[in-house]
Amino acid sequence: MNKIDNRFIILGIVAAVTLLGAVGLAFLFVGQTEPAAAGVLSADSMAYDFGSIPITGGVVSYVFKISNTGAGNLKLSDISTSCMCTSVILETGDSVSPRFGMHNNPAFWSKTLKKGESAKLTVTFDPMAHGPNAVGPVTRVVRVKTNDSQYQTFTITANVVR
């Protein structure tokens, strides 16, 4: 009778371990799902050259047309410029962002473009911002944080002349 009791105890332990293993595997796989589809930022171009612009000619602007060509949502945030002479706004069908620059940008602002949606990224450059003697070639950068990569970079260039 002792041998039978030992067999039942061993059989019970094996059954319990098997059951616990199955439950553990179930919990391991229950929380796993396919990663969410991501948005992808596409643009008509990533750079624009104003060519030669007169220093006293006033501000110039260029509109980058961007869109979400990915399968999921595209989150845009943390927009900034590389110099105080440059600013940027983002326009969608229903809203206009605050004006972004090099400093003091809204910390918690973001905009989500759904699959297929597009927006306008308007970059404005003031050639007189650095004073009347600031002539010559200029390169400025606009950075946009997205959830499809760390940052997307848009570049404007110009040759400021008298």
C-alpha positions in Angstrom: 0.0 0.0 0.0 2.9 2.3 0.6 4.1 1.8 -3.0 0.6 2.7 -4.4 0.5 5.8 -2.2 3.9 6.9 -3.5 2.9 6.3 -7.1 -0.3 8.5 -6.6 1.8 11.2 -4.9 4.4 11.1 -7.8 1.6 11.1 -10.4 -0.1 14.0 -8.6 3.1 16.0 -8.6 3.8 15.3 -12.3 0.2 16.3 -13.1 0.5 19.5 -11.1 3.8 20.5 -12.7 2.3 19.8 -16.2 -0.7 21.9 -15.4 1.3 24.8 -14.0 3.6 24.7 -17.1 0.6 24.8 -19.4 -1.0 27.7 -17.5 2.4 29.5 -17.5 2.7 29.2 -21.3 -0.9 30.4 -21.7 -0.1 33.6 -19.7 3.1 34.0 -21.7 1.3 34.1 -25.0 -1.9 35.9 -24.0 -0.3 39.3 -23.8 1.5 39.0 -27.1 -0.1 40.6 -30.1 1.0 41.8 -33.5 2.7 45.2 -33.2 0.5 48.0 -34.2 0.8 49.2 -37.8 2.9 52.3 -38.0 2.4 55.5 -40.0 5.1 56.5 -42.5 5.9 60.2 -43.2 6.2 60.9 -46.9 6.9 64.3 -48.4 7.0 65.9 -51.8 10.6 66.8 -51.0 12.8 67.0 -47.9 14.8 70.1 -49.1 14.1 73.4 -50.8 16.5 76.0 -52.2 15.2 79.6 -52.4 18.2 80.6 -54.6 19.4 84.2 -54.2 17.1 86.4 -52.1 17.7 90.0 -51.2 18.4 90.7 -47.5 15.8 93.6 -47.6 13.2 91.6 -49.5 11.3 90.4 -46.5 10.5 86.9 -45.3 10.2 84.0 -47.7 8.2 80.8 -47.1 8.0 77.3 -48.6 5.4 74.7 -48.1 6.4 71.1 -47.7 3.5 68.8 -48.5 3.6 65.8 -46.2 1.4 62.7 -45.8 1.0 59.5 -43.9 1.5 56.6 -46.4 1.8 54.0 -43.7 -0.8 51.5 -42.5 -1.3 53.1 -39.1 -1.4 56.5 -37.4 1.5 58.9 -37.8 2.2 61.1 -34.7 4.0 64.3 -35.3 5.5 66.2 -32.3 8.6 68.1 -31.0 8.9 70.4 -34.1 11.9 72.8 -34.0 14.2 74.9 -36.2 17.9 75.2 -36.2 17.9 79.0 -36.0 15.8 81.9 -34.6 15.5 83.3 -38.2 13.4 80.3 -39.2 9.9 79.3 -38.0 7.4 76.6 -39.0 3.7 75.8 -38.7 1.8 72.6 -39.5 -1.6 72.9 -41.2 -4.0 70.0 -41.5 -7.6 70.1 -42.8 -9.0 71.0 -39.4 -6.2 72.9 -37.5 -3.2 75.1 -37.5 -0.4 74.4 -35.1 1.3 76.9 -32.9 4.4 78.6 -34.6 7.6 76.6 -33.8 11.1 78.0 -33.8 14.4 77.3 -32.2 13.4 78.0 -28.6 10.3 78.0 -26.3 8.2 75.5 -28.3 5.1 74.0 -26.8 6.3 70.9 -25.0 3.2 68.8 -25.1 1.9 69.6 -28.6 1.3 66.8 -31.1 -0.8 66.0 -34.1 -1.8 62.6 -35.5 -2.2 62.0 -39.2 -4.4 59.0 -39.9 -3.6 56.7 -42.8 -3.9 58.6 -46.1 -4.1 62.1 -44.4 -1.9 64.9 -45.4 -0.7 68.2 -44.1 1.3 71.3 -45.0 4.6 72.1 -43.2 5.2 75.9 -43.9 8.7 77.0 -43.2 9.4 80.7 -43.1 12.9 82.3 -43.2 13.7 86.0 -42.4 16.9 87.0 -44.1 17.2 90.2 -42.1 17.0 88.4 -38.7 20.8 88.4 -38.3 21.2 92.1 -39.3 22.1 94.0 -42.4 25.5 92.5 -42.9 24.4 88.8 -42.8 24.8 87.9 -46.4 26.0 84.7 -48.1 24.9 81.1 -48.1 22.4 79.9 -45.5 21.2 76.4 -44.5 18.5 75.9 -42.0 16.9 72.7 -40.7 13.5 71.8 -39.4 13.2 68.7 -37.3 9.9 66.8 -36.7 9.7 63.9 -34.3 7.5 61.1 -35.6 6.6 57.6 -34.5 8.0 56.1 -37.7 11.6 57.1 -36.9 13.3 59.3 -34.4 13.2 62.6 -36.4 12.5 63.6 -39.9 14.6 66.6 -41.2 13.5 69.2 -43.7 16.2 71.6 -45.0 16.0 75.0 -46.6 18.9 76.8 -48.3 19.3 80.3 -49.7 22.0 82.8 -50.8 21.3 86.1 -49.1 22.4 89.0 -51.2 22.4 92.8 -50.8 
